[in-house]
Amino acid sequence: MVVVAYLNVRGIHVVGKLTLVLLVITAIPLIFFAVLGFQHARFNPFLPFMPPNKPWQGAYGVGLAIALWTYTGYEQLSTVVEEVENPSRNFPIGLAIVTPLSIAVYIVTLTAGLSALGNWQEWETGYLVTAGRLIGGNALGTGIFLASVLTSFVMLDSTLLSVSRVPLTMAEDGYLHPALGKVSARYGTPVRSILLSAVLCSALAFFTVPQLIGVYVWTRMATSVQKMLSFWQFRRKYPHAPRSFRAPGGRFAALMMVISPTLLFAWAMIYSDAATRKWGLLNLASGPLAYLWIRYRRREIKT
């Protein structure tokens, strides 16, 4: 986290270039894994389609939670839009490349591994390293392990880049201490906001990945629903406002864009496990409490 914080202090160009290089490196062992996995294919990777002796509602609920963890978060980069060259052009192009590429990497890698090994029951957190060792020996297992380490580093690096701009903006709007709104004269980055975000990210290391996913998914679903509702309200209140991009399809398409993901989020919430519901609800409750506290403090300052 110290290294990640230092790179973020240096700015978005350093983070972006390093991320690109590391992602290319991490792809190499995955390519070998996929090729060897399909060469040794002996099993149907899609059987069983549903986990035996498990209710299908719960299976889809857990699957949706994992999908939300895997394929959401791209919009977080909008927090650094002022630091991106020609964002109205580059953001759509980047999403058009990264989203299908991410889907392909997950599907191809898992399909290759299950085709060769068929032991879907054993695929838990970190099992890809073991699968690499079984398919390609210690060299491939070590390569996948190193790739996973680099991937975690890249995720931390890019996540800190996006989340550190949130305290900066909140400080500028008066929600947090003004000190977090100061920007480095040398690098043009919010150093104090970056350091605070790095400390908070470090504290998360005390929890396991499944625990973090459970809490994250509930927060992600809540914020995504708010974004969908904001999209609807903006379209309804300002139908003719100038936009760099407009979602096509008219009112019906806009309604479906709001209702469809909201129903999926509701499904994932209802059929999540008990621990996830407990910590997820507690995490969501902190938002309204913080909002009421801020309103109270602002009213107190005015009076």
N, C-alpha and C positions, 0 to 999 in steps of 0.2 A: 504493500500500500504506500510505503514511502516513495518507492520508485514511480508508482503510478501517479501519486500526487505531484512529484517533481516534473514528470512529463506533461501533466496537465497545466502546470504553472507556465511551462514553456510555450503552450499555445496549441491551437487546433491543428495547425499544419504538421507539427511534430507528431501528435497523436495519430492523425490520419495516415501519414506516410508509414509510420511504424506498424500500424494496424494492417495495412495492405500487405506489407512484406511478411508479417507473421501469419496472416491467413493463408497466403500462398504456401508457406512452409508446412502449416498444419494439414493442408489438403493432400500432401504427398503420401503419408502412411494410410490415409483413408482410401486413396485410389488403389494402393496395393491390397488393402483389406478387401475392397469390393471385387477386384479382379480374382483374387485367390478364393474368395468366398463363393463366387459363381462357378469357378472351375471345380470346386469340390461340392457342388450342390447335390443334395440327396433327399431333401425334405421339402414339403410344400410350406412356404413361410407364412401362409395365411390360414393354416389349420392348426388349432381350432380358431375360428374367427372370433368367438367369444370365450372368455375364460370359463371353464367348466365349474359348475356348482356356485356360480356367482350371479346375482340378479343383474339383468341387462341394464337396468336403470343406473345402478351403481357403477357398472363398468363404463358406460358412456359418460357418467359424471366425472369419474377419475380421468378418463381420456380427454374430456374437454378441458379439465384443469391443466393437464400436461400440455395440451395444444395451446392454451392461453399463455402458459409459461414460455413455450417454444417460439410462437409466432407473433407475439405482441411486443410492443415497446419501440417500434420503429419511429413512431411519432415523437418520441422523446427528443430526437435530434432537432426538432423544431425550436428547442430552447437556445440553440446556437445558430439560428438562422441569420443573425446579423454578421456572423463570422464566416459565412459560406458565400462563395462567389456565385452569382446568378442563381439563387436558390429556387426561383420559380421554374427554371429549366432543369437544374441538376437534381433536385429532390425527387421529382417523378421518375427521372431516368434511373436514379439509384434504387428506388423502390421496385421499379420494373425489373431490375436485374437481381437484386438481393432476395426478394421474396420467393420467386420460383426456384432460385438456386438453393436457398435454405431448405425448401420442401424436398428438392431432389436429393440433397445430401443426406437428409434423415431417412428418406424412403429407400434409397439405393443401399446405404450402409446397413440398415437394419435387415432389409430383405436378403442381402448377401450373407450376413451372419446367420440368420435363421435358416436360410437354405442349406448352409453347410453343417450347422450344428443341430438345429431343430429343438434345442432345449429352451424354449421360450420361458419356462417357469423360473429359470435362473437369471434372467435378464433384469437385474436391478441396478441401482446406482453404481457406476464404475465398472460394470461387467464387460464393457467393450474392450478393456485392456486384456482381461482374461480371454475373451473371444479371439482377440488378435493373436495371443500366444498359442491358442489351440489350433488356429488356422494357419498361421505363418511362422510359428516358433517364437523364441524369446526376442529376436530382433524386431519383429513386427509388433509384439506386445509392448516392448520398450518404446518403439516409435509412436505408437498410439498413446502411451502414457505421456510422453513428452508433448505430443500434440494437444492432449487434454490440458496440460499445464499451461501451454501457450494460449490456448483458447480461453481459459479462465482469466489469464492476464489481459487478453484483448477485451474480454467482456468487462472486466473491472475498469480498464482504461477508458473505454467508450462510455460506460455507465457514469463514471465520475465526470466525464466531460459534459454530459447532458444534465445530470442532477445538480451539479454545482452551480448552474445558472439559475436554479429555482430559488435558493436562498438569496442570491444576488438580486433578482427581480422583486422578491418579497420584501427585502430590505429597502429597495428603491420606492416601493409602494407603501412603506410604513408598517408592514406586518412584523418585521424582524428588526434587530438592532442595526442602526445606520452603518456600523463598522463593516458589516457583511456586504455592503453595497459599494465598497471601495475597490477600484481596479488598479492593477499594477501599472505604473507609468512606463516600465521597461518592456513588459510582455503584453500588456493590454488584457490581462486575465484577472478574474476575481480570486486573488490568492487566499484570503481569509475564508471565503465560501468554499473553496476547494479543500482547504485543510479541515474545516468542519465536516464536510461530506466524507472525507477520507476517514476521519475518526469514527463516524457513524457506521460506515461500511466495515471497518475493522471490528466493531462490536458485534456485527452479525456473524462473525466466525465462531461464536459460542453456540450457534444453532446448527442443526443438520440441514442438508439440502431439502429433504422432504418437508421439514417444518417450515422452512423459508418459503417454499413453493406454495404451501397451504395459505400462509398469511398474504403472500404477494398476490395470489390469484384473486382473493376476495377484494383486496385494494384495487387491483387492476380492473376487475369487473365493475366496481363502483365508479371509478374514474371514467371507464369506457362508456358506461351508461350516461353519465353526465355529459360526455362529449357528444354522444348521439342526440341527446335532448337539446344541447346547445346548437348543434347543426340544424335541428328542426326549427328551433326558435329563430335562429338567424335567417333561415330561408323564409320563414313566415313573416317576420317583422320587416325584413329588408330584401324583398324579392328582386329589386332592381339595383342593388348596390354593386359597384364595380368589383370584379373578382378576377384573379389570375387563373382560376380554375373553377368550373361549375359542374357538380355531379349531374349527369344526364338523367332523363327519364321522367321529369316533372314531379308533381306532388305524390303520385303513387309510388314511384321509385324511391323518393325520399322517405316516405313512410315505411317502406320495406327495409330500408337501410337502418332505420331506428328499431323496428319491431324484431327483425330476424336475430341480430346479435343479442338483443335484450332477452329474448326467450332462451337462447343458448346459455347466457350467463345465469339466468334463473335456474335452469336445469343443473348446471354445474354446482350452484350454491346448495340447492335442495339435496342433491345426492352426493355431496362431499362427505368425508368421514367426520366423526364426532369431534376429534381434536382440531381439525381444520375449521369447523364451524365455530368452535369456542374461541380460538385465537383470532380467527378472521373477524368475528363480530366485535371482539374487544378492540381490535385495531381500527375498525370502521367507526366505533363509538368515539374514538379520540378526535375525529374530525369535527363533529358537531360541538363537542366540549371546547375544543380550541377556538372554534368560531364564536361561541357564546362568550368566552373569556376575552377575545379581541374586541367584540362589540361592547362589553362592559368597560374595558379599559379605555376605549375611545370615547365613550359617553362620559366617563369620569374625567378624562383630560379636557373635554369641551366645557364641562361644568366647573 
